[in-house]
Amino acid sequence: MAGVEEYVRTSANDKSESIAIALEVLASMADFEQFKEAMLRKKEEQRQGGGGELGFEGGSVLNIDDEFNKCAELVDAAAASGWKPLVESSDLSVWVKDGLGKRFIKGAIEVDVPADLAVPMLGMLGPEALEWNDRLAFINVISDLGADDRVIEVGVKLPWVVKYMMSFPEALCVRCVFRRDFPVAGQTSYLMVPFDKERFVALEEAGPMKVKSGVIAPHPSGEPGRCVIYSLDAMTTSIPEWGLSMLMKTMIRSEMRMRCAKFKASSYYAELAAR
């Protein structure tokens, strides 16, 4: 820990963002016993054969249309019974629910980007997204199935603590699909799902990767330059709720704000806004 303290005190400017986030995560874990318990739980998962590297064995084939139909219920179901509030603030709300061996996370975050332009910002459909998405190390397009439908391979940058506890591999194969004017006009639903390149099918899950879905909707106030992103994620993780709440409050909000700022400063955004 002395080395960590010395690193934090130094005035060097070459500290990477991932290291800074990792230090923030560690520094926030004031109760060592809770942190130790989470790590021991992770080791037990690995001993029993769970939480390993990414693999497609046992993954059920996903029906894309069925998943999109679930998006139609997402916006109106934000306060449905059975969901436990995890974060409640003016611009970010998060709820959790446990079941079927997974933790489901539902969120709503306000962003300063028009709803139609938030689609490419969120979609990471091509290498251009690296300009504004700091969480990605690389994006390779595997198959182009249409303007709003691509199979991509991505590298995800995460703090080592989070990466270890969630068993994230170096690369993920994902199908990203968007449906505009769904479930209602002006809204756009999206799916980001694990994909098996060999069988060329979408899967319900593959290793740490689960289905991510959501709806991008105009801001309720009618402000043209803002929107709300409603999301639904399923995850299997050893991160306790107190740690998950901290990550949502710090990483999710700050990352989204930074991504919006970088996206709006990009040449890609200028080109889209001029159309």
N, C-alpha and C positions, 0 to 999 in steps of 0.2 A: 504493500500500500504506500510505502514511502516513495517508491518510484512513481506511482500514479500522482501523488500529491505534488511531487517536483515537476511532473509533466504539466499539470494544471497551472502551476504558478509561472511557468516560463512564458515569455512574451513572444515566442516564435509564432510566425504567421502561416506556417506550412502544415498546420493540423488539419487533417482531412475531416470532412463532415461526418463520415461513418464513425471515426474515432470519437469525435465530439459527442455524437448521439449515444454511443456505447458508454462513454463516461457519465453522461447524464442519466442513463438507465441504472448504472451501478451506483451512482451517488444517491439516487432516489431510494435505493433499497436499504433503508436505514436499519430495518430489522433483519439481522443476519440469519436468524433462525428461520424466518419465512423464506428467505432466498435459498438457504441450504435445503429446506424441505422441497422447494420446487425443483432444484437440481437433482436431488435424490429420486424424486418421482420420475424425472426424465430418464435417469439411468435405469430405473426399474422397467420403464416402457421398452427401452432398447433390449434389456435382458430377456424380456418376454417376447421379443420379436416385433414390437410395434415401433413406430417413429423412425424407421430406417430411411435409406436413400430412396429417391423417387423410383417408383416401379409401377407398371400398369397391370400387374397381376391382380385379378379379382375385381377390377373396376367395371362397374355396370355401364352399359352404353346409355347415353343420355338422349332424351327426346327434346330437341331444341324448341319445338312449338309448345310443348307442355311447360317448359321453363319460362317461356315468354308469357304464357297465360298467368303464371304466378306473379309476374311483374304488375299485372293489372290490379292486384290487390295490395301492392306494397305501399303506395302513397296513403291510401285511406286506412291502412291497418297499423299505422305508426304507434298508436296508443292501445292496441288490442290487449286483451287480458292475457296473463301468462308471461309477459315481458317485464323484466326487471330493469329499471332505469340505472344506467351506469355513468352517463355524463349528461348533464342538463345545463345548457348555457344559451345565450341569445343567438349564437350562430352555429352551434353544434349540439346535437342530441344523439345519444347512443343507448340502445337497449340490448339486453342479452337474455337468452333462454337456452337451457340445457335440455337435451333429449336425444335419444337414439345414439348415444355415445359421442355426441358432438356438441359443440357450443355454437349457437346461432347468434350472430351480431347484426343488428339492424340500426342504421344510422341515417341522419339527415343533416347535411352541412350546407350552409349558404356560401356561395362564391361570387366574386365580382367579375363574372364572364357571362355574356348572353347565352341563353339556353342552346341555341343552334350551334354556336361556336364552342361550347363546352364538349360537344361530341368528339371532335378530333383531339382536344386537349386530354380527355379522359381515355380515349380509345387506343392509344399507342399502337396504331395500325401499321406504322412504318418507321424506318430509322430516323426520320425527321423528329420524332417524339423525344429523342435523346437530348434535343436542345432545351427542352423544358421539364423533362422528367428525370430528376436526379436519382431516383430510386432504381433506375435501370442501367445496367452495365453495357448491354448490347441488345439489338433487335434484328432478327433475321426473318424475312418473310418466307415462309415455307410454301404457302399456296394462296393465291389471290382469288377468292370466290365472289368478288364484287366490291363495289366502292365501300360498303359498310360491312364486309364479311371477309376476314382473313385468318389464316392459320399462321402463327408466328412462334418463333423460339426466342425467349428472352432470358437474360441474366438479371437476377434481382440482387441489389445491394442492400444488406441489412447489418445492423450491429451484430457482432459475433455471438453475444448472449442470446439475442432473439433467434438468430439463424440456427444456433445449436439446439435451443429448446423446441423449435418448430421443425427441425430436421430439413431445412431447405437445401436443395441441391444447387449445383452451379448453373443449371439451365432448366427452364420449364417450357414445355410445348403447350401453347394455348390457342384456342379459337376465340376470336373476338367478333361478336355479331351485334349490330345495331338495327333497331326497327324504328324509323321515324314516324311521327304522328301516331304513336301507340304507347299506352292504351287509349289516349285521346289526342285530338289535334293539338299540335304545339309541344307535345311531350315526346321524348325519345327513350325507349327502353333498350337496355344493353345486357349482354351476357359475356362473361369471360370464363371459359370452361377448360378443364384439362383435355388434352387431345392426344390420341394414339396415332402417331405418324404411320406405323406399319399397317394397321387396320383401317386407317383414315376414318376414325369415328371419334365423336365427342364422348367424354366419360363423366360420370357423376363425381369421381374423385380419383386422384393418382398421387400417392404419397401425401405430402403436405398440402398439395393443391386441391382445393374444393371449388365448387361452383360459386362464382361471384355474379350477382345480378343487381339491377337497379333501374331507376327512372330519373332522367334529367328533365326538370320541369321549370317553366318560367317562375320568377320570384312572385310570391303571393301579393306583394305590394304593387306589382305591375311595372316596376323599374326595368327598363329594357336592357340595362347593362348587367343585370344580376340573375342568378338562377339558384335552384335548390337541387342538390344531388341526393336522392334517396337510394340507399344501398342495403343489400342483404348478403351476408357472407356466412359460410359454415366453416368451422375449423376444429381440429383436434389438437389441443395444446396443453402444456403443463403450466402455462402462465396463469397465476391466480388472478382473481378479479381485481384486486388492488393494483397489481402490476399492469393488467390490461387497461384499467381506467387511466393510469398514469400515461401509458403509451398513447392512448387515444387523445388525451388532453394536450400532450406536448407534441408528439410526432405528427399526428394526423392533421391537426389545425395548422401547424407551422409549415408542414410540407405542402398542403393545399394552397396556402397563401403564397408560398414561394413559387409553386408551379404556375399559379395564375399569373403572377408578375412576369415570370420568364416567358410564358406562352404569349402574353400580350405584347412583349417586347420583341418577339421573333418576327422574322420576315414572313413566315408562314401565316401568322395571324394577320399581318397587314394585307397580305394577298387575299385572304378569306374575307376580311372586313370590307375590302374594296369592291367585292362582287355585288 
